[in-house]
Amino acid sequence: MAVSFFKPIADASQFPKPRVPATPKFKFSALKLAKCVQGEVNDTLFTRNGRGAIGIAGTALKNTDSNVILIPAYHCPALVEPFIWLGYEIRFYPVNEDLSVDISMLERALTDDVSHCVVVRYFGFGQNNNEVIEFLHARPVKVIEDCAHSLFRFTDHFENSVNSVPQVDASICSINKILPTIDGGALYLKAPYHAQLNHISWVEEFKACAFIAGIPQALDKIKTWLKGKPETKAASMAESVENEDAHLRYFQPVDLTSASYRHTKFIFCHSDLDTIKAKRRANFAYLTQHINNPAVGQPLFSQLTDDDVPYVIPFLLTDDKHFSTLRKQGIQILRWEEVAISDCSVSQEYRSLLIQIPCHQQLTQHQLDSLVSTFNQLRA
Ligand SMILES: Cc1ncc(COP(=O)(O)O)c(C=O)c1O
């Protein structure tokens, strides 16, 4: 059956520039000279984005005859669209309220014709994914692990020390969700596969480096100040070009053959992942302890396991009106509004009620406190 996505509910242009941004900004001081990622990254493909990595995984693992894939019903379209483009038959399996998977429901969805299954590590939390992957190992399906939000689990694939994690056929991550890069996806494939990825020219690479260092933005400000002209907005290097395939909103076929910026790989390898991990966990603890307004909502998880490193704090609102109130107050919360229509009532409800609160490594104490007071002052 063809997949239909819900339309977006809110439009980012309705909201002011955030004072608490969803993602961190680039800082030279956050990089280390020595390589921080352990193990061999050369077997990892650095793609333009996570959806490109998913598309390459889908290409590498495609069967010559039938391709029926199970995808969790709670998702963003960027996860589903590459499989639509590749001609997979897509079926959705339900998620529980805590975003774990009910294995008996998954077993029911796993009919004989299913050839692939996607497992998502939502927002950096493990849920019962290891158990789900173990369950799938005993079945004739190829497992694609979506670590778009779980860079720290993704790195387990090439960190020699870790071998207690269950193996999958492919694993992807989205680098710019956690690190301050313009672009970046990464792909691990269990079986060798050659994907030809094209790098952009060195001139474009240099422009992008200048962009993340804030040089064109600073020059723009100086020009405006000198000429008294309105500021010309620096074009976002991350802005996507018009999609070649109009029915897909996020995935572009060119993503399948595009390498990330070269400096994205450098930032990936030289970021102090231990410090980032500790900060994100500490911010999670601070925010979940201090946000206390049950009339407005509750965090989906109140505790972290030793392996959880939050990308954001999933928070369940009592009423979706709070989303726009929070955005209007400059808190850049996100929400997956465009899930596909399915039988999963949790996913359909979470499309408006489950918000993502930033907890990234660069939030200052002032921003954390302002986040807390904004939430605590909301009225039901
Ligand atoms: C769970 C999940 N998978 C995959 C993707 C795609 O990642 P990217 O935006 O890097 O293409 C996203 C992005 O929103 C995501 O949230």
The ligand as a Gaussian input file, in Angstrom:
#p B3LYP/6-31G(d) Opt

LIG

0 1
 C       15.087000       8.675000      13.291000
 C       15.666000       9.395000      12.107000
 N       16.211000       8.675000      11.124000
 C       16.772000       9.263000      10.054000
 C       16.791000      10.623000       9.901000
 C       17.427000      11.247000       8.704000
 O       18.598000      11.936000       9.082000
 P       19.087000      13.194000       8.256000
 O       18.260000      14.365000       8.663000
 O       20.533000      13.368000       8.630000
 O       18.924000      12.863000       6.830000
 C       16.233000      11.419000      10.891000
 C       16.201000      12.870000      10.722000
 O       15.367000      13.611000      11.056000
 C       15.660000      10.802000      12.038000
 O       15.118000      11.536000      13.027000

